[in-house]
Amino acid sequence: MRVGRGNGSRGERTIAALDIGSSKVAALIAVSDGEGPPRVIGTGQRACTGLRQGLVADLERTESAIRAAMEQAERNAGVTVENVVVSVSAGGLDSEIVSVEVDIGGQRIERGDIDHVLSEGRAQLDAGGRTILHAQPALYTLDETTRVMNPLGLHANRLGVDIHIITADTPPVRNLDQCVRTADLGVQTIVASPIAAGLACLAPEERELGVALVEIGAGVTNVAVHVRGMLVGLSVIPMGSEDITADIASTFSTRRIHAERLKTLYGSATTSPRDNHDMIEILPISEDDDVEPTRVPRAQIVAVIRDRLDMLFSDVGERLNEMGFKGPRGRQMVLTGGGAELKCIADFAQGLLGRHCRVGRPRGLVGLPEAQVGSAFSTLAGLALYGAEDREDLWAGSVRDGGQMRMSRSPWGRMIEVLRSNL
């Protein structure tokens, strides 16, 4: 049975999600009746070697992995999908705040006034040559002074809105779009992975009070700040779990596939007294029969991992400080992504940064297979949740270019403090 968005049986809507990462492509098909949580009916996964640090580097390999993962999901679900919700995790993801104002003549603000200012914002958005992925209302302003979450019923001469937009470099987004379409799939929308991951693994109260979501992918790490239920700050670090694998491979002169196995089976972000006594066999990088495997204490592997994590989380801490997420209310942090599956990584991050930290795993879906319940699949689950709900986004739909609005940065610290003052 061939289905598209809204073609499910008994009034159900079918959602197809595609998470394209540096190490794997994961696909998911779910159905939603608009009442309960989406129900997963099929999943698929394939290793992917066509991306480097989240960017398409080989069109053919990426297209092949996309096709194989979605075909597996379609076979499991017993349907053939036409359109997919796709994630993007790199390509220069950036956040900006743009402001729009309209004159309402001192009247009581009605729903129509809010729709008017949002319409003006939508018509004038300009990405400055970049691609707009999302444009979401963050705060409303009354007479350029008072900032509120909901202006309905208040009085003002001028009503404004600060719109939080997420943009990406256009060529990487187009490359991703091309790979999906070459695999005979239509692109329903492209979603920034921090948006999707936040939907899947952050609790509503965390998003309200303030939380930093750190998504550790294979090639990049996204740092996203959520306050008052909205994503209000975003930064991308060109470093991920593959760097840990590469460090192990280089340090011990072994192949990457063996280094990944060492990291998975014996790696940890914290030390233990037994580490100096547990000897681990390391296969040589050469395939010559006369080269013998070496044996090293587990402590040496852990030391290499901790060195890279120290670099990564030091960068995370700097980015959070730059976004103004600090002080007594900037204490909550959630780790997700494949890199967050490393043993004891939350303890390491908490000790280094002095923030309460936990590992976030996907929630909100029914029937998610056991193999996809780990943090590596948070973005995939979030894509399904995003596709199942009608969210307030002034730029929802396919990838487009902007109109004619001047874009300027606003200090994230001020935004976060204003949001918190409304708690």
Buried (B, 14 or more C-beta within 10 A) or exposed (E): EEBBBEBBEEEBBBBBBBBBBBBBBBBBBBBBBEEEBBBBBBBBBBEBBBBBBBBBEBEEBBBBBBBBBBBBBBEBBEBBBBBBBBBBBBBBBBBBBBBBBBEBEEEEBEEEBBEBBBEBBBEBBBBEEBBBBBBBBBBBBBEEEEBBBEBEEEEBEBBBBBBBBBBBBBEBBBBBBBBBEBBEBBBBBBBBBBBBBBBBBBEEEBBBBBBBBBBBBBBBBBBBBBBBBBBBBBBBBEBBBBBBBBBBBEBBBBBBEBBBBBBEEBBBBBBEEEBEEBEBEBBBBEEEEEEEEBEBBBBBBBEBBBEBBEBBBEBBBEBBEBBBBBEEBBBBBBBBBBBBBBBBBBEBBBBBBEBEBBBBBBBBBEEBEEEBBBBBBBBBBBBBBBBBEEEEBBBBEEBEEBEEBEBEEBEBBEBBBBBBEEE
